[in-house]
Amino acid sequence: MYNETRSENRSYNAHAQLPTDFDLTKVTPLDSAIYDADVDFLSTLTGIKDPEELKQHILKVQADAYAVFPYPCIRNFAISKTKINHYPAYQDLLKLGKERKGAIFLELACCVGNDIRRAVLDGFPASQAVGTDLNAGKQTGFYPAFILKQRLTPFRVVSKGFWDVGHMLFKSTSETFPVKFIAGDILQPSFFDPQAKVEDSPPDLTTLASLTPLVGHVSAIHASSFFHLFDEEHQLKLAHLVNALLSPEPGSIAFGAHGGLPEKGLRVGSLKFGETSKPMTR
Ligand SMILES: C[S@@+](CC[C@H](N)C(=O)[O-])C[C@H]1O[C@@H](n2cnc3c(N)ncnc32)[C@H](O)[C@@H]1O
C-alpha cells in the first residue's frame, strides 16, 4: 500500500497513505441526521446566531470539506466541534501562550483549523500560532455526485484545500484570521527535514514556507486524529518528527488523541495501526 521510495511528484495519495486507486465509491454518504456542532463556538466565530441557519451553513461547508477528502471525522462533524480544549494539557498550552515569551504553537494536521481557532479564541497569540496540513484539494479531482448524495452537483471539481474550507466554515479571511498556515506533507523531506540545524532564534512566522525552520523551536504541538492514519513504521517516524520540532525547553509539550488499541495491532474496520499513547513532555 505504501512505497518508502515514493518521490516528490507523488504517485500516491498522501492522505492516509491511500493508494491512488482507492475506491471512492465506497465512501459513506453524508447524513444530516447525525448533525452535531459546538453551537456557541461556531456562533461566536461565524456571527450566525440562528441555530437553523447555522446548521444549514455547517452542512453546506461539511460537503465541501468531504469533497476535499472524505475522512470519517468530517462525516461525524468533527469540523464543527473542538477537541483540543478537552485535554488537560490545553491549560498548559494557554499558559505557555501567556507566560513564555514568543512561544510557538503548532497545530499539526489542522484540517479546517477548528482546534487552532479555539486556542486563539481562548487567548493563545495568533501571531505565534501555525497550522499545517496537506492542501491536496486540487489533486483529488472529480467526485461523482452519488457519493455525496444530493448535497453536491454532479462532477463538481474540488479545487480547495481544508484550510480554505475552514475560512468558509468560520466566515474568515487571512486578514481577519491571520494565523500562519503552511501546506505540505510532513513526511516529505522537502517540507520537513528533522536533521536540519537548530537555528539560534525562532524563524519569522510570517515568511515561513516549510516546517524545517521550526526544528527545536516549537513550545506546544497539538495533533489529533492523525497518527492512526498511518502504519506502525510511519507512526514511529511521525513521533520522531514531532520530537524534532519540539523545543528542548522544559515544559514544552506535544499532545492530542488518536484512535488506538489496548494492545498494538491493526484496528478492525480501519485501515491502520493502533496502539496506546502517552503525551510527550520535556
Ligand atoms: C482525520 S483528519 C483530522 C483532522 C483534525 N486534526 C481533527 O482532529 O479533527 C486527518 C488530517 O491529517 C491530514 N493529513 C493526512 N496526511 C497528512 C500528511 N502526510 N501530512 C500532513 N497532513 C496530513 C489530512 O489532510 C487531515 O486534515
The ligand as an ORCA input file, in Angstrom:
! r2SCAN-3c Opt
* xyz 0 1
  C      -8.762     12.705     10.114
  S      -8.241     14.343      9.798
  C      -8.047     15.015     11.440
  C      -8.180     16.493     11.447
  C      -8.105     17.183     12.828
  N      -6.763     17.109     13.353
  C      -9.106     16.626     13.807
  O      -8.701     16.155     14.877
  O     -10.302     16.646     13.530
  C      -6.580     13.998      9.318
  C      -5.849     15.217      8.799
  O      -4.495     14.831      8.520
  C      -4.098     15.481      7.333
  N      -3.003     14.702      6.748
  C      -3.070     13.430      6.248
  N      -1.867     13.044      5.812
  C      -1.016     14.077      6.042
  C       0.365     14.283      5.791
  N       1.103     13.324      5.215
  N       0.938     15.472      6.155
  C       0.166     16.436      6.725
  N      -1.149     16.304      6.995
  C      -1.732     15.131      6.641
  C      -5.354     15.484      6.485
  O      -5.293     16.401      5.429
  C      -6.425     15.785      7.517
  O      -6.648     17.160      7.661
*
